[in-house]
C-alpha cells in the first residue's frame, strides 16, 4: 500500500477518547443511520410546519382581505389572455378564453359568491370589448373593431359602425332574455309552490315510506321518477327542475334538514343523485332533452344513417341503465349520509297524519302541474315551448292565489341562479361566436390525421365529453360541437353509429362535470348542500365512471348489436 493510501485509510479510522486513531475500534453504522434518519425527520417536520403555518396564514389573510382569494383566478385570466393568439383565434377570443378560465379558477378558489364572480367577468369583458357586436347594417364584428375601417369586396373602404362599449354591454345582458334562464327561473317558483302548499311534502312522504328503508333506496326512488318521466318530457330542466326537484327538496325537509342551511351529507347525497339521474335519464331517450334531436339530425345528415327513437334507446339502454343502477351506491360511498331509519317509519306515519287531507291550494297546484305536463309532453303537437309553459305556470299559480308576488320577490335562490346562469350562457354563446369552439374542433381533427378509425372515435368522443367544461348549457354544447365533431369523424373514417351513440350519450352525461352545465344541475347545486369545489370533484369522479362504463360495457354492447 502506498504512503498516500495508508494515510487515507488511517483517516477513515475513528479517533479514540485519548485522541489517537485505533484500527481496533468498531464503527457503529446503526447509530449513524439513526442519526441521519432523525435529521431527515426533523427536516420533514420543519417543512410540514412551514407549509401548515403558511396555509394558516393564507387562510387568515383571506379572512381579513377577501380579495386575496381571487388572485389565482386573476393570474389565470391574465396569463391566458396575453398568450399569442393561435391561427383561427383573434385577440378578443383569447381575452374571452382568459376570462372564462379565470371564472373557472375563481369558482374553485375565490371566496366570493358565484354571481359576484360572473358580474366581474361580464364587466371586464364589456370594458375590454371582448364580445361580438352587431353593426348598424347587421354585420357581426368583434367589439374592439367598432368604428374602424375595412376594405369591402368591391375594394372600397367602409366603417364598422357600432358602439364598442354599449354593444358589448348589450351582449353581456343578452343572457337574461335567454329561454333556458327563464325556464330555470320558472322552475324555482314552481318548486316554491310545491313547498308552500305542502304537496311536495305529501308526495315525498309517500315516496320515502315506500322505498325509504335506506338512503340508497331513496336514491333509487328518485332515479325511478326521472326514468319514468324522461321519454315524455323533452326538457330535462322542466322535468328535473319543475317536477322532480320540488319532491327531492321536500324529502330532504322531511328528513329534518333545514333548506339552504349549508353543507349536509343527506341533502348533498339526494341532490347529486337527483341531478345525475336527470342527466343519465336524458341520455337514454332521444326525447330526454331538447338537444338530443339535434345530435340525431346531425348524425343523419353527415353520416347518412337512421338514428331515431328506437336506435337511440337501443344503443343507450345497457350503459345508461347500468350507470343509473351504480349512481346511488357510488354517491353513498362518497358522502356517507347518516339517517336514523329505525325511527323514520314512525316519523313518516306521524307526519302524514299531521298533514291531513289535501288542501284546496294543493288541488290547484296539481291541476296546474297536470296542464304543464300535458303541454310539455305534447310540445311537438301544441307548438308551445317548454319555457313558455313554465312561465305560464307561474302566472296561473299567482292568479289562483297559490303563490303571491311577495313569494316570487323573496325567492332569493331563484333570482341568484337566474343571474349567474344567464351570465354563463352569454360566455358560452360568445365562445362560439368568436370561434373558440371551432378552433378546438379543427385542432382536434388535424391532430388525429394519423390515428386509426377506432382511436379517432374514442379520442373525439372523449374530447367532446371534456369540452363541456366550456359551456353552461348542454344544448349550446350540442349546437356548437356535435356537427364539427361528426364532420371530423367522417373525415377520419370513424364507424358512424359508434361515434353517433358516443356523442349522443355524452351530450347529456357530460353535464356531470360542472355545477352549471344545465338548468337542473344548477338548481340542485345552488342549494348549498355540497360546496362548489366538492361538486366539481364528485362530478369528475362520476365522469370517470361514465367513461369507463361506456368504453367497456358500452363498447361490448355496441359490438354485439353490430354497430362496429
Phi, psi and omega per residue, in radians:
X1 nan 2.367 -3.139
X2 -1.230 2.918 -3.139
X3 -1.115 -0.721 3.139
X4 -1.125 -0.750 -3.141
X5 -1.112 -0.673 3.132
X6 -1.122 -0.731 3.106
X7 -1.087 -0.691 3.117
X8 -1.081 -0.814 -3.128
X9 -1.098 -0.676 -3.135
X10 -1.128 -0.645 -3.113
X11 -1.193 -0.344 -3.129
X12 -1.454 -0.247 -3.128
X13 -1.432 2.211 -3.092
X14 -1.143 2.671 -3.132
X15 -1.389 2.606 3.027
X16 -1.468 3.034 -3.112
X17 -1.055 -0.502 -3.109
X18 -1.505 0.079 3.084
X19 1.647 -0.160 -3.117
X20 -1.636 2.598 3.086
X21 -1.375 2.549 3.099
X22 -2.419 2.158 3.117
X23 -1.279 -0.177 -3.120
X24 -1.568 -0.034 -3.129
X25 -1.412 2.311 -3.118
X26 -1.559 2.273 -3.140
X27 -1.419 2.264 -3.139
X28 -1.628 1.541 -3.100
X29 -1.170 -0.557 -3.138
X30 -1.096 -0.647 3.117
X31 -1.153 -0.695 3.106
X32 -1.104 -0.784 3.140
X33 -1.078 -0.735 3.135
X34 -1.120 -0.670 3.126
X35 -1.150 -0.738 3.110
X36 -1.112 -0.716 3.129
X37 -1.081 -0.747 3.136
X38 -1.105 -0.675 3.114
X39 -1.137 -0.757 3.123
X40 -1.123 -0.716 3.125
X41 -1.104 -0.705 3.110
X42 -1.088 -0.719 3.115
X43 -1.123 -0.739 3.125
X44 -1.113 -0.729 3.128
X45 -1.091 -0.708 3.106
X46 -1.100 -0.759 3.136
X47 -1.104 -0.774 3.117
X48 -1.085 -0.692 3.115
X49 -1.121 -0.704 3.118
X50 -1.107 -0.775 -3.139
X51 -1.113 -0.775 -3.139
X52 -1.082 -0.799 3.137
X53 -1.135 -0.662 3.134
X54 -1.128 -0.766 -3.138
X55 -1.134 -0.765 3.102
X56 -1.090 -0.673 3.092
X57 -1.128 -0.678 3.100
X58 -1.120 -0.752 3.132
X59 -1.070 -0.777 3.120
X60 -1.111 -0.683 3.117
X61 -1.102 -0.721 3.114
X62 -1.119 -0.657 3.133
X63 -1.074 -0.679 -3.097
X64 -1.539 -0.564 -3.134
X65 -2.275 1.522 -3.004
X66 -1.067 -0.456 -3.112
X67 -1.043 -0.473 -3.128
X68 -1.036 -0.619 -3.119
X69 -1.141 -0.325 -3.135
X70 -1.557 -0.130 -3.074
X71 -1.056 -0.729 3.089
X72 -1.046 -0.696 3.125
X73 -1.143 -0.734 3.121
X74 -1.105 -0.718 3.134
X75 -1.091 -0.764 3.118
X76 -1.081 -0.799 -3.107
X77 -1.081 -0.816 -3.109
X78 -1.158 -0.726 -3.111
X79 -1.076 -0.877 -3.122
X80 -1.140 -0.742 -3.078
X81 -1.098 -0.494 -3.088
X82 -1.733 0.096 3.018
X83 -1.235 2.601 3.088
X84 -1.046 2.322 -3.121
X85 -1.225 2.178 3.099
X86 -1.243 2.919 3.127
X87 -1.050 2.262 -3.119
X88 1.790 -0.182 3.114
X89 -2.150 2.514 3.104
X90 -1.693 3.025 3.098
X91 -1.139 -0.592 3.088
X92 -1.145 -0.674 3.087
X93 -1.108 -0.674 3.111
X94 -1.182 -0.669 3.106
X95 -1.129 -0.733 3.110
X96 -1.108 -0.761 3.115
X97 -1.102 -0.660 3.103
X98 -1.123 -0.785 3.124
X99 -1.131 -0.689 3.122
X100 -1.100 -0.775 3.080
X101 -1.074 -0.669 3.090
X102 -1.134 -0.633 3.102
X103 -1.111 -0.805 3.128
X104 -1.058 -0.780 3.107
X105 -1.122 -0.669 3.122
X106 -1.102 -0.652 3.105
X107 -1.125 -0.496 -3.107
X108 -1.519 -0.543 -2.965
X109 -2.143 -0.503 -3.004
X110 -1.349 2.439 3.142
X111 -1.577 0.963 3.122
X112 -2.324 2.677 3.050
X113 -1.109 2.658 -3.117
X114 -1.032 -0.706 -3.124
X115 -1.106 -0.621 3.101
X116 -1.152 -0.765 3.111
X117 -1.042 -0.765 -3.135
X118 -1.186 -0.637 3.107
X119 -1.088 -0.746 3.097
X120 -1.105 -0.753 -3.133
X121 -1.066 -0.803 3.140
X122 -1.121 -0.657 3.125
X123 -1.143 -0.801 3.139
X124 -1.068 -0.767 -3.138
X125 -1.161 -0.598 3.103
X126 -1.185 -0.858 -3.093
X127 -1.213 -0.503 3.113
X128 -1.552 0.023 3.097
X129 0.960 0.885 -3.046
X130 -1.863 0.530 3.072
X131 -2.021 3.117 3.060
X132 -1.784 2.017 -3.098
X133 -1.656 2.850 3.075
X134 -1.924 2.181 -3.128
X135 -1.368 3.023 -3.112
X136 -1.123 -0.443 3.108
X137 -1.723 0.260 3.022
X138 1.528 0.119 3.103
X139 -1.344 2.628 3.031
X140 -1.728 2.164 -3.091
X141 -2.524 2.595 3.079
X142 -1.064 2.389 -3.007
X143 -1.068 -0.490 3.125
X144 -1.291 -0.096 3.083
X145 -1.751 -0.003 3.107
X146 -1.017 2.467 3.115
X147 1.168 0.353 3.026
X148 -1.872 2.878 -3.082
X149 -1.694 2.603 3.051
X150 -2.505 2.693 3.132
X151 -1.622 2.157 -3.136
X152 -1.359 3.127 -3.121
X153 -1.118 -0.502 3.141
X154 -1.396 -0.111 -3.127
X155 1.669 -0.129 3.140
X156 -1.477 2.699 3.137
X157 -1.558 2.398 3.109
X158 -2.309 2.912 -3.127
X159 -2.029 2.384 2.998
X160 -1.333 1.749 -3.084
X161 -1.587 1.785 3.086
X162 -2.816 2.824 3.138
X163 -1.636 1.951 -3.025
X164 -1.088 -0.758 -3.135
X165 -1.408 -0.828 3.132
X166 -1.096 -0.705 3.106
X167 -1.148 -0.670 3.098
X168 -1.109 -0.695 -3.138
X169 -1.209 -0.607 3.057
X170 -1.027 -0.709 3.104
X171 -1.186 -0.716 -3.083
X172 -1.039 -0.597 -3.104
X173 -1.728 0.086 -3.111
X174 -1.166 -0.451 -3.140
X175 -1.135 -0.367 -3.118
X176 -1.344 -0.112 2.997
X177 -1.887 0.128 3.131
X178 -1.292 2.442 -3.059
X179 -1.178 -0.562 3.114
X180 -1.114 -0.718 3.118
X181 -1.048 -0.757 -3.110
X182 -1.271 -0.529 3.085
X183 -1.144 -0.770 3.108
X184 -1.147 -0.770 3.123
X185 -1.006 -0.783 3.135
X186 -1.162 -0.674 -3.139
X187 -1.078 -0.643 3.100
X188 -1.057 -0.736 -3.101
X189 -1.291 -0.572 3.010
X190 -1.083 -0.744 3.083
X191 -1.073 -0.638 3.084
X192 -1.096 -0.698 3.119
X193 -1.149 -0.723 3.109
X194 -1.094 -0.669 3.117
X195 -1.239 -0.768 -3.054
X196 -1.157 -0.714 -3.101
X197 -1.337 -0.333 -3.071
X198 1.518 0.031 -3.118
X199 -1.144 -0.751 3.121
X200 -1.099 -0.657 3.107
X201 -1.133 -0.691 3.141
X202 -1.122 -0.842 3.141
X203 -1.113 -0.732 -3.098
X204 -1.139 -0.653 3.118
X205 -1.142 -0.662 3.061
X206 -1.130 -0.731 -3.116
X207 -1.141 -0.819 -3.134
X208 -1.165 -0.649 3.120
X209 -1.112 -0.620 -3.099
X210 -1.396 -0.696 -3.028
X211 -2.175 0.145 -2.995
X212 -1.613 0.698 3.073
X213 -1.469 -0.084 3.069
X214 -2.789 2.816 3.089
X215 -1.080 -0.694 3.123
X216 -1.123 -0.631 3.104
X217 -1.088 -0.727 3.078
X218 -1.116 -0.693 3.106
X219 -1.068 -0.734 3.098
X220 -1.152 -0.585 3.096
X221 -1.082 -0.726 3.097
X222 -1.142 -0.756 3.115
X223 -1.063 -0.707 3.140
X224 -1.130 -0.708 3.112
X225 -1.061 -0.781 3.111
X226 -1.112 -0.737 -3.094
X227 -1.112 -0.698 -3.119
X228 -1.212 -0.645 -3.074
X229 -1.456 -0.426 -2.992
X230 -0.976 -0.728 -3.098
X231 -1.193 -0.319 -2.970
X232 -1.858 -0.334 -3.101
X233 -2.022 1.857 -3.002
X234 -1.370 0.186 3.061
X235 -2.109 1.996 -3.130
X236 -1.150 -0.489 3.099
X237 -1.293 -0.714 3.094
X238 -1.098 -0.696 -3.125
X239 -1.251 -0.924 -3.081
X240 -1.304 -0.731 -3.088
X241 -1.448 -0.626 -3.053
X242 -1.570 -0.456 -3.048
X243 -2.024 -0.950 -3.022
X244 -1.387 -0.712 -3.094
X245 -0.972 -0.846 -3.140
X246 -1.031 -0.606 3.127
X247 -1.212 -0.757 3.119
X248 -1.068 -0.752 -3.138
X249 -1.121 -0.633 3.106
X250 -1.220 -0.625 3.053
X251 -1.057 -0.768 3.139
X252 -1.064 -0.752 3.110
X253 -1.138 -0.680 3.140
X254 -1.114 -0.426 3.121
X255 -1.520 0.166 3.037
X256 1.515 0.344 -3.126
X257 -1.811 2.217 3.130
X258 -1.265 2.326 3.119
X259 -1.062 2.420 3.052
X260 1.013 0.568 -3.116
X261 -1.573 0.137 -3.131
X262 1.874 -2.990 -3.065
X263 -1.112 2.406 -3.136
X264 -2.675 2.295 -3.098
X265 -1.083 -0.688 -3.117
X266 -1.206 -0.878 3.100
X267 -1.066 -0.687 3.117
X268 -1.139 -0.737 3.134
X269 -1.043 -0.890 -3.102
X270 -1.183 -0.629 -3.135
X271 -1.154 -0.809 -3.066
X272 -1.324 -0.528 3.041
X273 -1.159 -0.794 -3.109
X274 -1.138 -0.735 -3.117
X275 -1.146 -0.721 3.137
X276 -1.314 -0.526 3.035
X277 -1.102 -0.634 3.081
X278 -1.100 -0.723 -3.128
X279 -1.226 -0.745 -3.117
X280 -1.166 -0.752 3.114
X281 -1.138 -0.532 3.090
X282 -1.179 -0.518 -3.126
X283 -1.359 -0.228 -3.008
X284 -1.491 -0.453 -3.057
X285 -2.261 2.561 3.078
X286 -1.162 -0.417 3.098
X287 -1.624 0.184 -3.073
X288 -1.290 -0.458 3.079
X289 -2.729 2.861 -2.996
X290 -1.135 -0.542 -3.083
X291 -1.367 -0.275 -3.073
X292 -1.082 -0.777 3.107
X293 -1.042 -0.506 3.110
X294 -1.149 -0.758 3.102
X295 -1.041 -0.799 -3.114
X296 -1.092 -0.742 -3.121
X297 -1.207 -0.646 3.099
X298 -1.136 -0.738 3.124
X299 -1.111 -0.713 -3.129
X300 -1.167 -0.721 -3.075
X301 -1.291 -0.630 -3.078
X302 -1.481 -0.749 -3.095
X303 -1.698 -0.229 -3.117
X304 1.175 0.632 -3.133
X305 -1.989 2.729 3.039
X306 -1.509 2.127 -3.093
X307 -2.425 1.118 -3.085
X308 -1.628 -2.761 -3.042
X309 -1.032 -0.815 -3.070
X310 -1.164 -0.820 -3.133
X311 -1.085 -0.744 -3.132
X312 -1.065 -0.903 -3.089
X313 -1.117 -0.677 3.110
X314 -1.078 -0.836 -3.101
X315 -1.182 -0.682 -3.059
X316 -1.472 -0.265 -2.931
X317 -0.980 -1.010 -3.019
X318 -1.151 -0.929 -3.120
X319 -1.140 -0.677 -3.098
X320 -1.230 -0.712 3.099
X321 -1.159 -0.619 3.080
X322 -1.129 -0.752 3.100
X323 -1.072 -0.709 -3.141
X324 -1.125 -0.631 3.123
X325 -1.299 -0.490 -3.141
X326 -1.447 -0.381 -2.983
X327 -1.044 -0.981 -3.105
X328 -1.066 -0.810 3.127
X329 -1.094 -0.650 -3.136
X330 -1.106 -0.840 -3.127
X331 -1.197 -0.512 3.083
X332 -1.130 -0.741 3.126
X333 -1.114 -0.660 -3.096
X334 -1.294 -0.630 -3.011
X335 -1.853 -0.409 3.114
X336 0.867 1.025 3.115
X337 -1.188 2.389 -3.139
X338 -1.838 1.977 3.132
X339 -2.193 2.311 3.115
X340 -1.466 1.600 -3.084
X341 -1.385 -0.189 3.125
X342 -1.161 -0.644 -3.129
X343 -1.762 -0.080 -3.031
X344 -1.117 -0.774 -3.104
X345 -1.055 -0.774 3.129
X346 -1.128 -0.699 3.122
X347 -1.149 -0.653 3.129
X348 -1.106 -0.801 3.119
X349 -1.079 -0.734 3.135
X350 -1.111 -0.760 -3.122
X351 -1.175 -0.667 3.116
X352 -1.149 -0.669 3.099
X353 -1.144 -0.686 -3.128
X354 -1.175 -0.511 3.123
X355 -1.158 -0.571 -3.128
X356 1.259 -2.758 -3.134
X357 -1.315 2.750 3.118
X358 -1.072 2.409 -3.109
X359 -1.546 2.949 3.118
X360 -1.092 -0.770 3.073
X361 -1.003 -0.603 3.106
X362 -1.116 -0.730 3.109
X363 -1.124 -0.684 3.100
X364 -1.118 -0.717 3.118
X365 -1.126 -0.752 3.132
X366 -1.054 -0.728 3.135
X367 -1.116 -0.727 3.123
X368 -1.120 -0.792 3.141
X369 -1.139 -0.606 3.100
X370 -1.124 -0.733 3.099
X371 -1.097 -0.769 3.120
X372 -1.068 -0.755 -3.114
X373 -1.069 -0.762 3.122
X374 -1.103 -0.775 -3.119
X375 -1.201 -0.642 3.097
X376 -1.156 -0.787 3.123
X377 -1.119 -0.670 -3.077
X378 -1.660 0.431 3.141
X379 -0.922 -0.758 3.120
X380 -1.119 -0.432 -3.088
X381 -1.623 -0.726 -3.102
X382 -1.466 -0.399 3.128
X383 1.244 0.406 3.129
X384 -1.848 2.153 -3.086
X385 -1.120 2.601 -3.116
X386 -1.036 -0.599 3.130
X387 -1.177 -0.717 3.110
X388 -1.086 -0.702 3.113
X389 -1.090 -0.798 -3.139
X390 -1.128 -0.708 3.111
X391 -1.135 -0.693 3.096
X392 -1.071 -0.635 3.131
X393 -1.079 -0.722 3.116
X394 -1.063 -0.817 -3.121
X395 -1.082 -0.798 3.138
X396 -1.077 -0.731 -3.123
X397 -1.132 -0.572 3.079
X398 -1.297 -0.707 3.122
X399 -1.149 -0.542 -3.137
X400 -1.550 0.106 3.113
X401 1.105 0.392 2.999
X402 -1.348 -0.709 3.021
X403 -2.037 2.675 2.989
X404 -1.980 2.871 3.086
X405 -1.089 -0.544 3.085
X406 -1.077 -0.674 3.087
X407 -1.086 -0.726 -3.123
X408 -1.155 -0.797 -3.103
X409 -1.123 -0.648 -3.056
X410 -1.566 0.099 3.076
X411 -1.450 1.366 -2.979
X412 -1.091 -0.647 -3.131
X413 -1.095 -0.631 3.134
X414 -1.100 -0.798 -3.110
X415 -1.209 -0.690 3.135
X416 -1.100 -0.845 -3.139
X417 -1.133 -0.675 3.104
X418 -0.990 -0.730 -3.092
X419 -1.187 -0.937 -3.027
X420 -1.284 -0.527 3.115
X421 -1.201 -0.741 3.084
X422 -1.058 -0.660 3.118
X423 -1.152 -0.728 3.104
X424 -1.112 -0.669 3.135
X425 -1.083 -0.694 3.097
X426 -1.053 -0.823 -3.141
X427 -1.057 -0.745 -3.119
X428 -1.123 -0.762 3.141
X429 -1.131 -0.671 -3.119
X430 -1.305 -0.504 3.026
X431 -1.063 -0.609 3.065
X432 -1.302 -0.791 -3.082
X433 -1.080 -0.625 -3.111
X434 -1.575 0.120 2.995
X435 1.479 0.153 -3.109
X436 -1.173 -0.763 -3.120
X437 -1.159 -0.713 3.098
X438 -1.109 -0.679 -3.141
X439 -1.084 -0.724 3.134
X440 -1.125 -0.798 -3.141
X441 -1.096 -0.787 3.135
X442 -1.128 -0.673 3.127
X443 -1.100 -0.658 3.141
X444 -1.140 -0.796 -3.102
X445 -1.123 -0.648 3.107
X446 -1.189 -0.624 -3.082
X447 -1.300 -0.244 -3.083
X448 -1.903 0.243 -3.014
X449 -1.156 -0.366 3.125
X450 -1.713 -0.007 -3.062
X451 -1.434 2.758 3.055
X452 -1.266 2.794 3.126
X453 -0.977 -0.701 -3.132
X454 -1.195 -0.746 3.086
X455 -1.079 -0.714 3.114
X456 -1.101 -0.704 -3.132
X457 -1.086 -0.867 -3.134
X458 -1.131 -0.747 -3.118
X459 -1.116 -0.789 3.136
X460 -1.114 -0.733 -3.117
X461 -1.161 -0.690 3.112
X462 -1.182 -0.718 3.100
X463 -1.116 -0.687 3.083
X464 -1.085 -0.767 3.137
X465 -1.054 -0.872 -3.066
X466 -1.260 -0.411 3.137
X467 -1.183 -0.148 3.082
X468 -1.085 -0.357 3.075
X469 -1.025 -0.400 -3.097
X470 -1.506 -0.052 -2.979
X471 -2.203 2.668 3.037
X472 -1.947 0.133 -3.131
X473 -2.524 2.204 3.104
X474 -1.066 -0.731 -3.139
X475 -1.091 -0.713 3.093
X476 -1.096 -0.687 3.095
X477 -1.065 -0.788 3.131
X478 -1.097 -0.849 -3.105
X479 -1.064 -0.699 -3.062
X480 -1.330 -0.678 -2.910
X481 -2.003 -0.420 -3.064
X482 -1.019 -0.847 3.135
X483 -1.051 -0.954 3.121
X484 -1.002 -0.675 -3.123
X485 -1.262 -0.657 3.047
X486 -1.133 -0.712 3.132
X487 -1.105 -0.751 3.100
X488 -1.091 -0.714 3.116
X489 -1.128 -0.626 3.112
X490 -1.132 -0.744 3.128
X491 -1.148 -0.654 -3.073
X492 -1.478 0.009 3.081
X493 1.301 0.525 3.131
X494 -1.204 2.562 3.044
X495 -1.023 2.090 -2.980
X496 -0.983 -0.931 -3.059
X497 -1.229 -0.540 3.112
X498 -1.165 -0.842 3.110
X499 -1.145 -0.649 -3.122
X500 -1.086 -0.792 -3.102
X501 -1.251 -0.602 3.103
X502 -1.145 -0.790 3.091
X503 -1.128 -0.659 -3.105
X504 -1.089 -0.919 -3.081
X505 -1.295 -0.580 3.138
X506 -1.229 -0.350 -3.117
X507 -1.037 -0.809 3.122
X508 -1.554 -0.663 -3.087
X509 -1.117 -0.485 3.118
X510 -1.128 -0.273 3.109
X511 -1.083 -0.269 3.135
X512 -1.240 -0.271 -3.012
X513 -1.189 -0.578 -3.050
X514 -2.324 2.783 3.086
X515 -1.455 0.151 -3.128
X516 -2.287 0.360 -2.999
X517 -1.279 -0.499 3.142
X518 -2.752 2.920 -3.026
X519 -1.003 -0.805 -3.101
X520 -1.092 -0.786 3.123
X521 -1.089 -0.717 3.120
X522 -1.080 -0.680 3.138
X523 -1.105 -0.841 -3.112
X524 -1.193 -0.753 -3.084
X525 -1.187 -0.480 -3.107
X526 -1.309 -0.160 -3.139
X527 -1.259 -0.330 3.028
X528 1.485 0.131 3.117
X529 -1.248 -0.383 3.055
X530 -2.281 2.316 3.128
X531 -1.171 2.773 -3.115
X532 -1.048 -0.814 3.118
X533 -1.056 -0.693 3.121
X534 -1.200 -0.597 3.090
X535 -1.093 -0.751 3.059
X536 -1.011 -0.769 -3.088
X537 -1.149 -0.830 3.127
X538 -1.121 -0.632 3.098
X539 -1.103 -0.719 3.124
X540 -1.151 -0.691 3.116
X541 -1.117 -0.781 3.126
X542 -1.207 -0.542 3.077
X543 -1.080 -0.706 3.085
X544 -1.091 -0.697 3.082
X545 -1.106 -0.747 3.122
X546 -1.022 -0.824 -3.104
X547 -1.124 -0.789 -3.120
X548 -1.101 -0.802 -3.117
X549 -1.075 -0.795 -3.077
X550 -1.266 -0.561 -3.116
X551 -1.568 0.005 3.047
X552 -2.079 -1.315 3.139
X553 -1.092 -0.740 3.137
X554 -1.085 -0.816 -3.137
X555 -1.076 -0.685 3.099
X556 -1.121 -0.747 3.130
X557 -1.103 -0.776 -3.113
X558 -1.204 -0.499 3.035
X559 -1.198 -0.713 -3.130
X560 -1.093 -0.712 -3.097
X561 -1.511 0.092 2.994
X562 1.360 0.569 -3.120
X563 -1.566 -0.081 3.003
X564 -2.801 nan nan
